[in-house]
Amino acid sequence: MSKAHLGRKKKFDLKKRKIRAFFLSIETKKKQKLEVDSTAEELYQDGMVYIQMRLPVQKITEQFEGKLKDKIEHNIIKAKIREATESDLETLKNIYNRAWLLSNTPYRPITKTDLKKILDYPDTVFLIAKVYGIDAAFALLDFEGENNEIAVIAALAVIPRFQRKGVGTIIGMSAWNYLKQNYSNVKEIRAEVYKDNVISYAFIKGIGFEEFGKKVYKKEDFEITQD
């Protein structure tokens, strides 16, 4: 493996680690570890198991798309999708904090500073869904590989009011449309879900993703130093 390739891989891994740390509950600040409760400490020391999911683009046929579109079109909920900008940081923060509060996934409140750092990373995109005039959901897209050929749904959040009502499918389909228009070289879409988050797992599997492995993350995988 060339030095250039190793350098790119290291950069990808660092960004992925930082994004994961922003969305989960252990971090370091100014090189000083924050106190965490004993349950969280035990959880991270033992390791957190995340199920790895993928959907090869070749499986997204016209028939596949048609089924998702049919599901969306028969849903009474309609959504308008936009790409987030810095002016949406407060909106993203509110969606995240409301959505994850009720999920069965380790969580910490996120800040606008965290979100701005993620938004500023190259090749990270937030898509926001507005439903009945309310910003109700977001999806975070990231990319991996030599030529950004792997798209990663790094986070997907829906506020409680609109959970299990088809909004996740709508924004998932919008993410695919965004990829088709802007990243035509994408060969595979990936996501990962915490093993105990059965609702998210069922949703991701329900839109065609397949499980291809598991990853165990330890405490150090979630620790970052804030600037």
C-alpha positions as CSV (number, residue, x, y, z in Angstrom):
1,M,0.0,0.0,0.0
2,S,1.5,3.4,-1.0
3,K,2.2,6.2,1.4
4,A,-0.4,8.3,-0.4
5,H,-3.0,5.6,0.0
6,L,-2.1,5.1,3.7
7,G,-2.4,8.9,4.2
8,R,-5.8,9.1,2.7
9,K,-7.0,6.1,4.7
10,K,-5.7,7.6,7.9
11,K,-7.5,10.8,7.1
12,F,-10.8,9.0,6.4
13,D,-10.4,7.0,9.6
14,L,-9.8,10.1,11.7
15,K,-12.8,11.9,10.3
16,K,-15.0,8.9,10.8
17,R,-13.8,8.6,14.4
18,K,-14.4,12.3,15.1
19,I,-18.0,12.1,13.6
20,R,-18.7,9.0,15.7
21,A,-17.4,10.8,18.8
22,F,-19.5,13.9,18.3
23,F,-22.6,11.7,18.1
24,L,-21.9,9.5,21.1
25,S,-21.3,10.1,24.7
26,I,-17.6,10.0,25.7
27,E,-15.2,12.7,24.6
28,T,-12.3,14.7,26.0
29,K,-12.1,18.4,26.2
30,K,-8.9,20.4,26.4
31,K,-7.1,17.0,26.9
32,Q,-9.1,16.4,30.1
33,K,-11.5,13.5,30.3
34,L,-15.0,14.3,31.2
35,E,-16.6,12.3,34.0
36,V,-19.1,9.7,32.9
37,D,-21.3,7.5,35.1
38,S,-20.3,4.0,35.9
39,T,-22.8,2.4,33.6
40,A,-21.5,4.3,30.6
41,E,-17.9,3.6,31.6
42,E,-18.6,-0.1,31.8
43,L,-20.3,-0.1,28.5
44,Y,-17.4,1.6,26.7
45,Q,-14.8,-0.5,28.4
46,D,-16.5,-3.8,27.4
47,G,-17.1,-2.5,23.9
48,M,-20.2,-1.4,22.0
49,V,-21.3,-3.7,19.2
50,Y,-22.5,-2.0,15.9
51,I,-24.1,-4.0,13.1
52,Q,-22.6,-3.1,9.7
53,M,-25.2,-2.8,6.9
54,R,-24.7,-2.2,3.2
55,L,-26.7,-1.8,0.0
56,P,-24.8,-2.3,-3.3
57,V,-26.0,0.3,-5.8
58,Q,-26.4,-2.4,-8.5
59,K,-29.3,-3.7,-6.3
60,I,-31.1,-0.4,-6.6
61,T,-33.0,-1.3,-9.7
62,E,-35.9,0.5,-11.3
63,Q,-38.2,-2.0,-9.6
64,F,-36.5,-1.4,-6.2
65,E,-36.8,2.4,-6.6
66,G,-40.4,1.9,-7.7
67,K,-41.4,0.1,-4.5
68,L,-39.9,2.8,-2.3
69,K,-41.5,5.6,-4.4
70,D,-44.8,3.7,-4.2
71,K,-44.5,3.5,-0.4
72,I,-43.7,7.3,-0.2
73,E,-46.5,8.3,-2.6
74,H,-49.1,6.4,-0.6
75,N,-47.9,8.1,2.6
76,I,-50.1,11.1,3.5
77,I,-47.0,12.8,4.9
78,K,-45.2,14.9,2.4
79,A,-41.7,16.4,3.0
80,K,-39.6,19.1,1.4
81,I,-35.8,18.3,1.4
82,R,-33.0,20.8,1.5
83,E,-29.2,20.6,1.9
84,A,-28.2,22.1,5.3
85,T,-26.0,25.2,5.5
86,E,-24.5,26.9,8.5
87,S,-27.7,28.8,9.1
88,D,-29.3,25.4,9.9
89,L,-27.1,24.5,12.9
90,E,-29.7,25.2,15.5
91,T,-32.2,23.2,13.6
92,L,-29.8,20.2,13.3
93,K,-29.1,20.4,17.0
94,N,-32.7,20.4,17.9
95,I,-33.6,17.5,15.7
96,Y,-30.7,15.4,17.0
97,N,-31.3,16.1,20.6
98,R,-35.0,15.3,20.3
99,A,-34.6,12.3,18.2
100,W,-31.9,10.5,20.1
101,L,-33.5,11.2,23.5
102,L,-35.9,8.4,22.9
103,S,-33.7,6.0,21.0
104,N,-32.1,2.9,22.4
105,T,-28.6,4.1,21.6
106,P,-25.9,5.6,23.8
107,Y,-26.2,9.3,23.4
108,R,-25.0,12.7,24.5
109,P,-26.5,16.1,23.6
110,I,-24.8,17.6,20.6
111,T,-23.8,21.3,20.3
112,K,-23.8,23.7,17.4
113,T,-19.9,23.7,17.6
114,D,-19.9,19.9,17.1
115,L,-22.2,20.2,14.1
116,K,-20.3,23.0,12.5
117,K,-17.2,21.0,12.6
118,I,-19.0,18.1,10.9
119,L,-20.6,20.4,8.3
120,D,-17.2,21.9,7.5
121,Y,-15.5,18.5,6.8
122,P,-15.0,17.9,3.1
123,D,-17.6,15.5,1.6
124,T,-20.1,15.6,4.5
125,V,-23.6,16.6,3.7
126,F,-26.7,17.1,5.9
127,L,-30.1,16.8,4.3
128,I,-33.1,18.2,6.2
129,A,-36.7,17.1,5.8
130,K,-39.4,19.7,6.5
131,V,-42.9,18.2,7.2
132,Y,-46.0,20.3,7.6
133,G,-43.8,23.3,8.1
134,I,-41.7,21.7,10.8
135,D,-38.0,20.6,10.4
136,A,-38.6,17.0,11.3
137,A,-35.6,14.9,10.3
138,F,-32.0,14.9,8.9
139,A,-29.6,12.5,7.3
140,L,-25.9,12.9,7.4
141,L,-23.9,11.6,4.4
142,D,-20.2,10.9,4.3
143,F,-17.9,9.2,1.8
144,E,-15.1,6.7,1.9
145,G,-12.8,5.1,-0.7
146,E,-10.2,6.3,-3.2
147,N,-12.9,8.1,-5.3
148,N,-15.7,8.5,-2.8
149,E,-17.2,5.3,-4.1
150,I,-18.7,4.3,-0.8
151,A,-21.5,6.5,0.6
152,V,-22.1,6.3,4.3
153,I,-25.3,7.3,6.1
154,A,-23.4,8.4,9.2
155,A,-26.6,9.5,11.0
156,L,-30.3,9.6,10.5
157,A,-32.6,11.4,13.0
158,V,-36.4,11.9,13.1
159,I,-38.1,13.8,15.9
160,P,-40.5,11.7,18.0
161,R,-43.6,13.2,16.5
162,F,-42.8,11.8,13.1
163,Q,-41.1,8.6,13.9
164,R,-42.5,5.4,12.4
165,K,-44.6,7.4,10.0
166,G,-42.5,7.0,6.9
167,V,-40.4,10.1,7.2
168,G,-37.2,8.0,7.5
169,T,-38.0,6.3,4.2
170,I,-38.7,9.7,2.6
171,I,-35.3,11.2,3.6
172,G,-33.6,7.9,2.8
173,M,-35.0,8.1,-0.8
174,S,-34.0,11.7,-1.0
175,A,-30.4,10.8,0.1
176,W,-30.3,8.3,-2.8
177,N,-31.6,10.9,-5.3
178,Y,-28.9,13.3,-4.0
179,L,-26.2,10.7,-4.5
180,K,-27.4,10.0,-8.1
181,Q,-27.3,13.6,-9.0
182,N,-24.0,14.5,-7.3
183,Y,-21.9,11.3,-6.8
184,S,-22.6,9.1,-9.8
185,N,-19.5,7.0,-9.0
186,V,-20.9,5.6,-5.7
187,K,-20.9,1.8,-5.8
188,E,-22.3,1.0,-2.3
189,I,-24.2,2.7,0.5
190,R,-23.4,1.7,4.1
191,A,-24.7,2.3,7.5
192,E,-24.2,1.0,11.0
193,V,-26.6,0.6,13.8
194,Y,-26.2,-0.1,17.5
195,K,-27.1,-3.7,18.3
196,D,-29.9,-2.9,20.8
197,N,-31.5,-0.3,18.5
198,V,-34.0,-2.8,17.0
199,I,-36.2,-0.1,15.5
200,S,-33.4,1.5,13.5
201,Y,-32.2,-2.0,12.5
202,A,-35.6,-3.0,11.2
203,F,-35.9,0.3,9.3
204,I,-32.5,0.0,7.6
205,K,-33.1,-3.6,6.7
206,G,-36.6,-2.8,5.5
207,I,-35.3,-0.5,2.9
208,G,-33.0,-3.1,1.4
209,F,-29.8,-3.0,3.4
210,E,-28.1,-6.3,4.3
211,E,-26.0,-7.1,7.3
212,F,-22.4,-7.9,6.5
213,G,-20.6,-7.9,9.8
214,K,-20.2,-6.4,13.3
215,K,-17.8,-3.9,14.8
216,V,-16.9,-3.6,18.4
217,Y,-15.9,0.0,19.4
218,K,-14.0,0.6,22.6
219,K,-13.9,3.7,24.7
220,E,-10.9,5.1,22.9
221,D,-12.9,5.0,19.6
222,F,-15.2,7.7,21.0
223,E,-12.6,10.0,22.6
224,I,-11.5,13.1,20.8
225,T,-9.7,16.2,21.7
226,Q,-11.7,19.4,21.1
227,D,-9.8,22.3,19.6
